[in-house]
Amino acid sequence: MTQVRTRFAPSPTGFIHLGNIRSALYPWVFARASKGVFILRIEDTDVERSSQEAVDVILESMQWLGLDVDEGPFYQMQRMDRYKAAVQEMLDKGLAYPCYMSTTELDALREAQMAAKQKPRYDGTWRPEAGKTLPPVPVGVRPVIRFKNPIGGSVAWDDKVKGRIEISNDELDDLVISRPASEGADSIVGTPTYNFCVVIDDLDMAITHVIRGDDHVNNTPRQINILRALGQEPPVYAHLPTVLNAEGEKMSKRHGAKAVTEYRDEGYLADAVVNYLARLGWSHGDDEIFSRQQLIEWFNLDHLGKSAGQFDEAKLRWVAQQHMKTTADGELAPLVLAQWSKRGVTVPAALTDGELLPRMCALFKDRCATTVELADWLAMYVADVQPSADELAGQITDTVRPAVAALRERLSTVTWDKAAIAAALKETLAQFSLKMPQLAIPVRLLVCGRSQTPSVDAVLELFERENVLKRLQLT
């Protein structure tokens, strides 16, 4: 049985957003599910628009999401000699030919075709055929190289998303596979074009499954014909529907999409983003929340969605919350430390190791979608708090003030654990005939800086006693 080999082949011409990275997730998980090989290929032939910065963001994004690569990254610009040799091989075999039609002539041809209500396409002027006399070669003109597309018949494939697709060969003109060579070059082969480089890469890398965006569907029949001309059968294709933004437009930087690395910086868990992205175009029954391992066990190409997925930030946050709840506290603790480190927070030694910070994470993680939010909640344990003066004035009444003082006195001597703190609260409530909110809200404001927290006894237990007593001191 042939080993599955998939690839992700981004162009480093701008930052990579969630819509782009989904085209990496599916071939990655399919390779993992099939015990196959996942290859990264950087298609950097657009020299003017490609940048190392964009490459770095692609690599960072994949590393953060855990989309590990088995082979690569390969860079197309480093493989130019191979592509040029392949073009020359096609010339030698009569599978391609030089075309001397100028841009001006080509434009005039297209205008005439459109005026005649015909599809604009190259008319084969320079295509060599038996018994055909070609025009004289113009002096000093460097030709493009065109692929001899089959005449008649059709090219068809069974797309794993779109089903059977069949295109008449007569709809396809002879594709330019190499631009003109520079003046004085030894060969007529110039710079090979994107569509040709892709075919040679897929051939050389023995790609078995091409899983990519459906903006490439129009390239596929041409690529299949070139592969077959070279004596190879095409891989399995799966063309994924577009990812739309919240407004129903194609996700893009121009339409407000964020770089994948921004979600990392905002504190989303990588597994949550992988879970959300997977569900943007694939399903396993009604399962909404699943682990990375479950995704690998369940994934196949038969359940890819046929309609466009729509990005929904609220849904992403919900998925992220579910993952926060199930992530081990010991895994969250270093992520919180990393957030504090970015903010320049000095962290007490007691929180850098041991069980205290994981216990804090356990208490507050249900309230959070991101580690940034968790670090915000837990900041009360490592920095001074600034409760609202208006809230304090409304809560610290003449009735409550002596109760706070009495509670502080009790907390100065009790065993420092949740049960003893709870008992001290109850005794104080009974002593002053108060209900829990009348005392708990002022205590939360003074100690935590906010009026809503988990159970007061559980929250206070995780503070150092001296910190609590200091914050409960009413002047």
C-alpha positions in Angstrom: 0.0 0.0 0.0 1.4 3.4 -1.0 2.4 5.6 1.9 0.3 8.8 2.2 2.3 11.9 1.5 0.7 15.3 1.9 1.9 18.9 1.7 1.3 22.4 2.8 2.6 24.9 0.2 2.0 28.5 1.3 3.2 31.6 -0.5 5.1 33.9 1.9 3.5 37.1 0.5 1.7 38.3 3.6 0.8 37.1 7.1 -0.9 33.8 7.5 -4.4 33.9 9.0 -6.7 31.2 10.3 -8.2 30.6 6.8 -4.8 29.9 5.4 -3.6 27.7 8.2 -6.6 25.4 7.9 -5.0 24.3 4.6 -2.1 23.1 6.7 -4.2 21.5 9.4 -6.1 19.1 7.2 -3.1 17.7 5.3 -1.2 17.5 8.6 -3.9 15.6 10.4 -4.6 13.3 7.4 -0.9 12.4 7.3 -1.0 11.7 11.0 -4.2 9.7 10.8 -2.7 7.6 7.9 0.7 7.1 9.4 2.0 9.2 6.5 4.4 12.0 5.8 3.6 15.7 6.0 5.8 18.1 3.9 6.2 21.9 4.1 7.0 23.7 0.8 7.4 27.4 0.6 6.3 28.7 -2.8 8.4 31.8 -2.9 8.7 32.4 -6.7 6.9 35.8 -6.3 10.2 37.4 -5.4 8.9 41.0 -5.2 6.1 40.1 -2.7 7.8 37.2 -0.8 9.5 38.0 2.5 11.5 36.2 5.1 9.3 37.8 7.7 6.3 36.1 6.2 8.2 32.8 6.2 9.0 33.2 9.8 5.3 33.8 10.7 4.3 30.6 8.8 6.9 28.6 10.7 6.0 30.2 14.1 2.3 29.6 13.5 2.8 26.0 12.6 5.1 25.4 15.5 2.6 27.0 18.0 -0.3 24.9 16.6 1.8 21.7 16.8 1.7 21.0 13.1 5.1 19.3 13.0 6.7 18.7 9.6 8.3 15.5 8.5 10.1 16.9 5.5 11.1 20.5 4.6 10.7 23.3 4.5 11.6 23.2 0.8 11.9 26.6 -1.0 11.0 26.8 -4.7 13.6 29.5 -5.4 16.3 27.0 -4.3 14.9 24.4 -6.8 15.0 26.6 -10.0 17.7 24.5 -11.7 15.4 21.5 -11.3 12.4 23.3 -12.8 14.5 24.6 -15.8 15.8 21.1 -16.5 12.2 19.8 -16.4 11.2 22.5 -18.9 14.1 21.6 -21.2 13.1 17.9 -20.9 9.6 18.7 -22.1 11.0 20.7 -25.0 13.3 17.8 -25.9 10.3 15.4 -25.8 8.1 17.6 -27.9 5.7 18.2 -24.9 6.3 21.9 -25.0 7.4 24.5 -27.5 8.7 28.1 -27.8 6.1 30.8 -28.5 7.2 34.1 -29.9 3.9 35.9 -29.8 4.4 39.3 -28.2 2.3 40.7 -25.4 0.9 43.3 -27.9 -0.1 40.5 -30.3 -1.6 38.5 -27.5 -3.6 41.4 -26.2 -4.9 42.1 -29.7 -5.9 38.5 -30.1 -7.9 38.5 -26.9 -9.6 41.7 -27.7 -10.7 40.3 -31.1 -11.9 37.1 -29.4 -14.0 39.0 -26.8 -15.4 41.2 -29.5 -16.5 38.0 -31.3 -18.1 36.8 -28.0 -15.4 34.1 -27.8 -13.5 32.9 -24.7 -10.1 34.8 -24.8 -7.3 32.2 -25.1 -4.1 31.6 -26.9 -4.8 30.3 -30.5 -1.8 28.0 -31.0 0.0 30.2 -33.5 3.4 28.8 -32.6 2.3 25.3 -31.7 4.1 22.8 -34.0 1.9 20.3 -35.7 2.4 17.9 -38.6 2.2 19.7 -41.9 2.0 23.1 -40.3 4.4 25.9 -41.3 5.3 28.1 -38.3 5.8 31.9 -38.8 9.4 33.1 -39.1 11.1 33.6 -35.8 11.3 37.3 -35.0 14.8 38.6 -34.6 15.9 39.4 -31.0 12.8 38.1 -29.3 13.1 35.7 -26.4 10.1 33.2 -26.4 8.0 31.9 -23.6 7.7 28.2 -23.4 4.2 26.7 -23.7 2.9 23.3 -22.7 1.2 21.3 -25.5 -2.1 20.7 -23.9 -4.0 17.7 -25.3 -6.5 18.5 -28.0 -9.9 17.0 -27.7 -11.2 14.8 -24.9 -11.4 16.0 -21.3 -9.5 15.9 -18.0 -11.4 14.6 -15.0 -10.9 13.8 -11.4 -12.9 12.7 -8.4 -12.5 15.5 -5.9 -12.9 14.4 -2.3 -14.9 17.6 -1.5 -16.5 18.6 -4.8 -17.1 15.2 -6.4 -16.6 14.5 -10.0 -15.1 17.4 -12.0 -14.6 17.1 -15.8 -13.1 19.9 -18.0 -13.0 19.7 -21.8 -9.4 20.0 -23.0 -10.7 22.5 -25.6 -11.4 24.9 -22.8 -7.7 24.9 -21.9 -5.2 26.7 -24.0 -1.4 26.0 -24.1 -0.2 27.1 -20.7 3.0 29.2 -20.4 5.4 27.1 -18.3 8.4 29.3 -18.6 8.8 33.1 -19.0 11.3 34.5 -21.5 15.0 34.0 -20.7 17.2 37.1 -20.2 19.2 38.6 -23.0 22.4 36.6 -23.7 21.2 33.5 -21.7 22.5 30.2 -23.0 19.1 28.6 -23.0 15.7 29.8 -24.2 14.3 28.5 -20.9 13.7 31.5 -18.6 11.9 31.5 -15.2 9.5 28.5 -14.8 5.9 29.6 -13.8 4.1 28.7 -10.6 1.8 26.1 -12.2 4.7 24.2 -13.6 6.8 24.4 -10.5 3.9 23.0 -8.4 3.7 19.9 -10.7 7.4 19.2 -10.6 7.4 19.6 -6.8 4.4 17.2 -6.4 6.0 14.7 -8.7 9.5 14.9 -7.0 8.0 14.7 -3.5 5.7 11.8 -4.4 2.7 13.7 -3.1 -0.3 11.3 -2.9 -3.0 13.7 -1.7 -3.3 17.4 -2.5 -5.5 19.1 0.1 -5.8 22.8 -0.6 -8.2 25.7 -1.0 -10.7 25.7 -3.8 -9.1 28.8 -5.4 -6.8 26.3 -7.0 -9.5 24.3 -8.7 -8.9 26.1 -12.0 -5.2 25.1 -11.9 -5.9 21.5 -11.3 -6.8 20.3 -14.9 -3.7 22.0 -16.3 -1.5 20.4 -13.6 -3.1 17.0 -14.2 -2.4 17.2 -17.9 1.3 18.2 -17.3 1.7 15.3 -14.9 0.2 12.8 -17.4 2.4 14.2 -20.1 5.4 13.3 -17.9 4.1 9.8 -17.4 2.6 10.2 -13.9 -0.9 9.7 -12.6 -2.2 12.6 -10.5 -2.6 12.6 -6.7 -6.0 12.6 -5.0 -7.4 16.1 -4.8 -9.5 17.7 -2.1 -10.3 21.3 -2.7 -11.5 23.0 0.5 -14.2 25.6 0.4 -13.2 29.2 1.4 -13.3 30.4 5.0 -15.4 33.5 5.3 -15.2 36.2 7.9 -18.1 37.2 10.2 -19.5 39.4 7.4 -19.6 36.6 4.9 -16.5 37.9 2.9 -13.5 35.8 2.1 -11.2 35.9 5.1 -8.2 38.2 4.3 -6.1 40.8 5.9 -8.0 43.4 3.9 -11.2 42.3 5.5 -9.9 42.3 9.1 -8.4 38.8 9.5 -5.7 38.5 12.2 -2.4 36.7 11.9 -2.4 33.2 13.5 0.3 34.4 15.9 -2.1 37.1 17.3 -4.3 34.3 18.7 -1.2 32.9 20.4 -0.4 36.3 21.8 -4.0 36.7 23.0 -3.5 33.6 25.1 -5.6 31.0 23.2 -4.6 27.4 23.8 -3.2 25.8 20.6 -5.4 22.7 21.0 -8.5 24.9 21.2 -7.6 26.7 17.9 -6.9 23.3 16.2 -10.3 22.1 17.5 -12.1 25.2 16.2 -10.3 25.2 12.8 -11.0 21.5 12.3 -14.8 22.1 12.7 -14.7 24.9 10.2 -14.8 22.4 7.3 -15.0 18.9 8.7 -17.2 17.1 11.2 -17.4 13.9 13.2 -21.1 13.5 13.9 -22.2 16.2 16.4 -18.9 16.3 18.3 -18.0 19.9 18.9 -15.2 19.5 21.5 -12.4 17.0 21.0 -8.7 16.6 21.7 -5.9 16.6 19.2 -5.6 12.8 19.6 -9.3 12.3 18.9 -9.1 14.5 15.8 -6.3 12.3 14.5 -8.2 9.1 15.3 -11.4 10.3 13.7 -10.2 12.3 10.7 -10.7 11.2 7.1 -11.4 13.0 3.8 -15.0 11.7 3.5 -16.4 14.2 6.0 -15.0 17.4 4.6 -17.7 20.0 4.3 -18.8 21.2 0.8 -19.9 24.7 1.9 -17.8 27.6 3.0 -17.0 27.8 6.8 -17.7 31.1 8.5 -15.4 32.3 11.2 -17.2 33.2 14.4 -15.1 34.7 17.2 -17.8 34.0 19.8 -17.7 30.3 18.9 -13.9 30.2 19.0 -14.1 31.7 22.5 -16.6 29.1 23.6 -14.4 26.3 22.2 -11.5 27.9 24.0 -13.4 28.0 27.3 -14.2 24.3 27.0 -10.5 23.5 26.5 -9.4 25.7 29.4 -11.7 23.7 31.6 -10.2 20.4 30.6 -6.5 21.4 30.4 -4.4 20.2 33.3 -3.8 22.8 35.9 -0.1 22.0 35.8 -0.1 22.8 32.0 -1.8 26.2 32.6 0.6 27.3 35.4 3.7 27.9 33.1 1.4 29.7 30.5 0.3 32.1 33.2 3.9 32.6 34.3 4.8 33.4 30.7 2.0 36.0 30.5 3.2 37.6 33.7 6.7 37.6 32.4 5.6 39.6 29.3 4.1 42.2 31.7 7.2 42.5 33.8 5.4 41.1 36.9 7.6 40.1 39.8 6.4 36.6 40.8 6.9 35.3 44.4 9.1 32.2 44.5 6.2 30.3 46.1 4.4 30.5 42.7 7.2 29.6 40.4 7.1 25.9 41.5 5.0 23.6 43.6 1.3 23.3 43.7 0.1 26.8 44.6 -0.2 28.3 41.1 -1.8 25.2 39.6 -4.4 25.4 42.5 -5.1 29.0 41.5 -5.5 27.9 37.9 -7.9 25.2 39.0 -10.1 27.7 40.9 -10.3 30.4 38.1 -9.9 28.6 34.8 -13.6 27.9 34.3 -14.1 31.7 34.0 -11.6 32.1 31.2 -11.2 31.5 27.5 -7.5 32.4 27.3 -4.4 32.3 29.4 -4.3 36.2 29.2 -7.7 36.2 31.0 -6.5 33.7 33.5 -3.4 35.8 34.2 -5.6 38.8 34.6 -7.7 37.0 37.3 -4.7 35.7 39.1 -2.9 39.0 39.1 -4.5 39.8 42.5 -2.1 37.2 44.0 1.0 38.9 42.7 0.2 42.6 42.5 -1.6 45.3 44.5 -5.3 45.7 43.7 -7.2 48.9 43.1 -10.8 48.5 44.0 -13.3 51.1 42.7 -13.7 53.9 45.2 -17.4 54.2 44.4 -18.0 50.5 44.9 -16.1 50.5 48.2 -18.1 53.5 49.4 -21.3 51.6 48.5 -20.3 48.4 50.2 -18.3 49.4 53.3 -21.2 50.8 55.3 -21.2 51.7 59.0 -22.9 48.3 59.6 -20.3 46.4 57.6 -17.1 48.2 58.8 -17.0 46.5 62.3 -17.7 43.1 60.7 -14.7 43.5 58.4 -12.5 44.4 61.4 -13.8 41.4 63.3 -13.2 39.0 60.4 -9.7 40.4 60.1 -9.1 39.7 63.7 -10.3 36.1 63.4 -8.3 35.5 60.2 -5.1 36.6 62.0 -5.2 33.5 64.3 -7.1 30.7 62.5 -5.4 27.8 60.7 -4.8 29.0 57.2 -7.1 26.7 55.2 -10.4 26.8 53.5 -12.4 25.2 56.3 -11.1 27.5 59.0 -11.6 30.6 56.8 -15.2 29.5 56.1 -15.8 29.1 59.8 -14.4 32.5 60.5 -16.7 34.0 57.9 -19.8 32.2 59.4 -18.9 33.3 62.9 -18.6 36.9 61.8 -21.9 36.8 59.9 -23.6 35.4 63.0 -22.0 37.9 65.3 -23.3 40.9 63.2 -26.5 39.3 61.9 -25.4 39.8 58.3 -26.1 37.7 55.2 -23.1 36.4 53.2 -23.2 38.9 50.3 -23.1 41.8 52.8 -19.7 40.7 54.0 -18.4 38.7 51.1 -18.7 41.5 48.5 -16.7 44.0 50.6 -14.1 41.4 51.4 -13.7 40.6 47.7 -13.4 44.2 46.8 -10.7 44.9 49.5 -8.7 41.7 48.9 -9.3 40.9 45.2 -10.1 44.3 43.8 -13.4 43.0 42.3 -16.8 42.2 43.6 -17.2 38.8 41.8 -14.9 35.8 42.4 -15.3 32.1 43.2 -16.1 31.2 46.8 -14.5 33.6 49.2 -12.9 31.0 51.4 -11.4 29.2 48.4 -10.0 32.5 47.1 -8.6 33.7 50.4 -6.9 30.4 51.2 -4.6 30.8 48.2 -3.3 34.2 49.5 -0.6 34.6 52.0 -2.3 35.4 55.3 -0.3 38.7 55.7 -1.5 39.9 52.3 -5.2 39.3 53.3 -4.8 41.0 56.7 -3.0 44.0 55.1 -5.8 44.5 52.5 -8.6 44.1 55.1 -7.1 46.9 57.2 -9.6 49.7 57.2 -8.1 53.1 58.0 
